[in-house]
Amino acid sequence: MLNFVEYTTQSALRNAGMRSVISFGIALLFFAATLVSFQVTDASAQSACFERTALMKHLSGKFEEAPVAAGLAANGSVLEVFSSPDGVTWTIVLTQPNGATCVMASGESWMGMKKPKKDKVS
């Protein structure tokens, strides 16, 4: 039969071993999650940039999208919104001053907004 000191020592060793296994598992899980987050960040950080004429031809041919809005940014870039006639698909494109044309966003269900009238507010 074990005396109290031997029993307590063996119990503490078992608990310490179990804690190290749990700690190792948590560390491994954290490491895996970190790797996955870097992969997601790297993939989402990549821009889809094309030659402007080729991109416009693709949007027109595959999705029947045409420009419906455009604006000039402070840095000289041109932001354009392309939409299909029925609004089923849309694409937002940014053309930078150096000529790079990149797709910033795309989606479905575009709804154009009417400009408010410039009447006086009473």
Secondary structure, 3 states (H helix, E strand, C coil): CCCHHHHHHHHHHHHHHHHHHHHHHHHHHHHHHHHHHHHHHHHHHCCEEECHHHHHHHHHHHHCCEEEEEEECCCCCEEEEEECCCCCEEEEEEECCCCCEEEEEEEECCCCCCCCCCCCCC
